[in-house]
């Protein structure tokens, strides 16, 4: 498998990067505190992985669970939605787009997986844009809202992805991002305490598992977006994560435990970082 080793931070381009976790293969930037896998698969390998038809097989078996979670996300988004159009980047089979259509004048989605694009067409009648954000020709189209749910941790070039999103947003357009809080969540902390790996180690031997290249913190991600010309209008941690196979009762119990610990110790150990940013007018 093709891999690459980064000698500088992928966000701020600082060369002051140091080993953070030797077993998993994590490095941290001393300047912006960005944590990333190093070495890592190349962009070509990542696209090949997410293009596999089997990647989305389980999603169709868990539509009800996912629908409940998406509705919770949509409710959370309501106070910051800007009237007009929405582009959902990395939208999978398009379930979120289908549910959120009533809130926008028009919805669009991008997806690298051809099989997911096919499912979106057959299941929801959606015509998704097939490819990465950089590959797709938007023909001058601009959007009022862009969402990226559990996307940024998978992309090779976080800088380039945010730059492209900013270009595609109208002035004062709204960018909504959700990424895992996978370094400092309760789940990760417990695994560290009992001596278990708290993150999956990326395999470079030809058998790729779920690929998280980047590991964000709330302050790190918000600082990065500010440096790229965004104004932060909401920064919080979200207990809900739309993944197949999660039992809702177990997830709600987990949420209550997190809530109790957060109140007692004044910390944030939910699974997901939720951030909403507005493109500044120049």
C-alpha positions in Angstrom: 0.0 0.0 0.0 1.2 3.5 -0.8 1.8 5.7 2.2 3.4 9.1 3.0 5.2 10.6 6.0 4.4 14.2 6.8 7.4 16.4 7.9 5.2 19.4 8.8 1.8 20.2 10.2 -1.0 19.8 7.8 -2.8 22.8 9.2 -0.4 25.6 10.1 2.6 24.2 8.2 4.9 24.4 11.2 7.8 22.0 11.2 7.7 21.6 15.0 5.9 18.2 15.0 6.6 15.6 17.7 5.6 12.0 18.4 2.4 11.9 20.5 1.6 8.2 20.6 4.2 5.7 19.3 1.9 2.7 19.2 -0.9 4.3 17.2 1.5 6.4 15.2 0.3 9.9 16.2 2.2 13.2 15.9 1.3 16.5 17.4 2.0 20.0 16.2 3.7 22.1 18.9 2.2 25.3 17.5 -1.5 24.6 16.8 -1.8 21.3 18.8 -3.2 19.4 15.7 -2.8 15.7 16.2 -2.5 13.5 13.1 -1.6 9.9 11.9 1.9 9.6 10.5 2.7 7.8 8.3 -0.7 7.5 6.5 -2.2 6.1 3.3 -2.0 8.3 0.2 -5.1 10.1 -1.2 -5.4 7.4 -3.9 -5.6 4.6 -1.3 -8.2 6.5 0.8 -10.4 7.1 -2.2 -10.1 3.4 -3.2 -11.2 2.4 0.3 -14.3 4.6 0.4 -15.2 3.6 -3.1 -15.8 0.0 -2.1 -19.4 -0.9 -2.5 -19.4 -2.9 0.8 -18.6 0.2 2.8 -22.2 1.3 2.8 -23.9 -2.1 3.1 -24.7 -1.8 6.8 -26.2 1.7 6.4 -29.4 0.4 4.7 -29.9 -2.0 7.7 -29.9 0.9 10.2 -31.9 3.6 8.5 -34.3 4.1 11.5 -31.5 4.6 14.0 -29.8 7.0 11.7 -32.9 8.9 11.0 -33.5 9.6 14.7 -29.9 10.7 15.1 -30.1 13.0 12.0 -33.3 14.6 13.3 -31.5 15.4 16.5 -28.7 17.0 14.5 -31.1 19.0 12.4 -32.8 20.3 15.6 -29.4 21.4 16.8 -28.8 23.2 13.5 -32.0 25.1 13.5 -30.8 28.2 15.3 -27.9 28.7 12.9 -29.5 27.7 9.5 -29.2 30.4 6.9 -32.1 30.5 4.4 -31.3 29.3 0.9 -29.2 26.5 -0.3 -27.3 23.6 1.4 -24.3 21.6 0.2 -23.5 18.5 2.3 -20.0 17.3 1.7 -19.3 13.6 2.0 -23.0 12.9 2.3 -22.9 9.0 2.1 -26.2 7.6 0.8 -28.0 11.0 1.2 -30.3 10.3 4.2 -29.5 13.5 5.9 -30.2 15.5 2.7 -33.5 13.8 2.2 -34.6 14.6 5.8 -33.4 18.2 5.7 -34.9 19.2 2.3 -37.9 21.1 3.9 -35.5 23.6 5.5 -33.8 24.8 2.4 -34.7 26.1 -1.1 -32.4 23.5 -2.6 -30.0 20.8 -1.4 -26.9 19.3 -2.9 -24.4 16.6 -1.9 -21.0 15.3 -2.8 -19.7 11.8 -2.3 -16.6 9.9 -3.4 -18.3 6.5 -3.4 -20.0 5.5 -6.6 -22.1 2.9 -4.8 -23.4 5.5 -2.3 -24.3 7.8 -5.1 -26.3 5.0 -6.7 -28.1 4.2 -3.5 -28.9 7.9 -3.0 -30.5 8.0 -6.4 -32.5 4.7 -6.0 -33.6 5.3 -2.4 -34.1 9.1 -2.2 -34.1 10.3 -5.8 -31.1 12.5 -5.1 -28.6 13.3 -7.9 -25.4 13.6 -5.9 -22.1 15.1 -7.2 -19.6 12.2 -7.5 -16.1 13.0 -6.4 -14.0 15.0 -3.9 -14.7 18.6 -3.2 -11.6 19.6 -5.3 -12.5 17.3 -8.2 -16.1 18.6 -8.8 -16.7 21.5 -11.1 -19.4 23.6 -9.4 -19.6 25.9 -12.4 -19.6 29.1 -10.3 -22.4 27.8 -8.0 -22.3 29.3 -4.5 -24.1 28.0 -1.3 -25.6 29.6 1.7 -24.9 26.6 4.0 -22.2 23.9 3.8 -22.2 20.9 6.2 -19.4 18.4 6.9 -20.5 15.6 9.2 -17.6 13.3 10.2 -15.7 14.2 7.1 -12.7 16.3 8.1 -11.0 13.4 10.0 -10.9 11.4 6.8 -9.5 13.9 4.3 -5.9 14.2 3.3 -5.8 18.0 3.0 -7.8 19.6 5.7 -6.5 23.0 4.7 -7.5 22.6 1.1 -11.0 21.3 2.0 -11.7 24.3 4.2 -10.3 26.7 1.6 -12.6 25.2 -1.0 -15.6 25.3 1.3 -14.9 29.0 1.9 -14.8 29.7 -1.8 -18.1 27.9 -2.3 -19.9 29.8 0.5 -21.8 33.1 -0.2 -20.7 36.1 2.0 -22.0 35.4 5.6 -22.6 31.7 4.6 -22.6 29.1 7.4 -20.3 26.1 7.7 -21.4 23.4 10.1 -18.8 20.7 11.1 -19.0 17.6 13.3 -15.8 15.6 14.0 -15.0 13.0 16.6 -13.6 14.1 20.0 -11.7 10.9 19.9 -8.6 11.8 22.0 -10.5 13.2 25.0 -13.9 11.6 24.9 -15.1 9.5 27.9 -14.8 6.4 25.7 -11.1 7.1 24.9 -10.3 8.1 28.5 -11.7 4.8 29.9 -9.7 2.8 27.3 -6.5 4.6 28.3 -7.1 3.8 31.9 -7.7 0.1 31.3 -4.7 -0.1 28.9 -6.6 -0.7 25.7 -5.9 1.2 22.4 -8.2 4.3 22.4 -7.9 4.7 18.6 -7.6 2.3 15.7 -4.1 2.0 14.3 -4.0 2.6 10.6 -2.8 -0.5 8.8 -0.4 0.0 5.9 -0.2 -3.6 4.9 -3.0 -3.5 2.4 -5.9 -4.0 4.8 -7.4 -0.6 5.6 -9.9 -0.2 8.4 -11.8 3.0 9.1 -9.4 5.8 8.3 -9.1 8.8 10.7 -6.1 10.8 9.6 -6.8 13.8 11.9 -7.8 14.1 15.5 -9.2 17.5 16.6 -9.7 19.4 19.8 -12.4 22.1 20.2 -9.9 24.9 20.7 -7.6 23.7 17.9 -10.4 23.4 15.3 -12.0 26.7 16.2 -8.6 28.5 16.1 -7.9 27.0 12.7 -11.2 28.1 11.3 -10.6 31.6 12.7 -7.3 31.8 10.9 -9.0 30.9 7.6 -11.5 33.8 7.8 -14.4 32.3 9.7 -16.2 33.7 12.7 -17.2 31.0 15.3 -20.9 31.2 16.2 -21.3 27.9 18.0 -18.8 25.6 19.6 -20.0 22.7 21.6 -19.7 18.9 22.2 -22.4 16.6 20.9 -23.2 13.2 22.5 -24.9 11.9 19.4 -23.1 10.1 16.6 -24.9 8.6 13.6 -23.2 5.2 13.2 -24.8 1.9 12.3 -25.5 -0.7 15.0 -25.7 1.8 18.0 -28.5 0.9 20.3 -30.4 4.1 21.2 -31.0 3.1 24.9 -27.3 2.4 25.4 -26.4 5.7 23.7 -28.8 7.6 25.9 -27.3 6.1 29.0 -23.8 6.9 27.8 -25.0 10.5 27.2 -26.4 10.8 30.7 -23.1 9.5 32.2 -21.1 12.1 30.1 -23.5 14.8 31.2 -23.1 14.0 34.9 -19.3 13.9 34.7 -19.2 17.1 32.7 -21.3 18.9 35.4 -19.2 17.6 38.3 -15.7 18.1 36.8 -16.4 21.0 34.4 -15.0 19.1 31.5 -16.2 18.1 28.0 -16.0 14.4 27.3 -18.7 13.9 24.7 -17.9 11.9 21.5 -18.4 14.7 18.9 -17.1 18.2 18.5 -19.8 20.4 16.9 -18.8 23.7 15.4 -20.7 26.3 13.4 -18.7 29.1 11.6 -19.7 32.0 9.4 -17.7 33.2 6.5 -16.6 36.8 7.2 -17.4 39.5 4.7 -14.3 41.3 3.3 
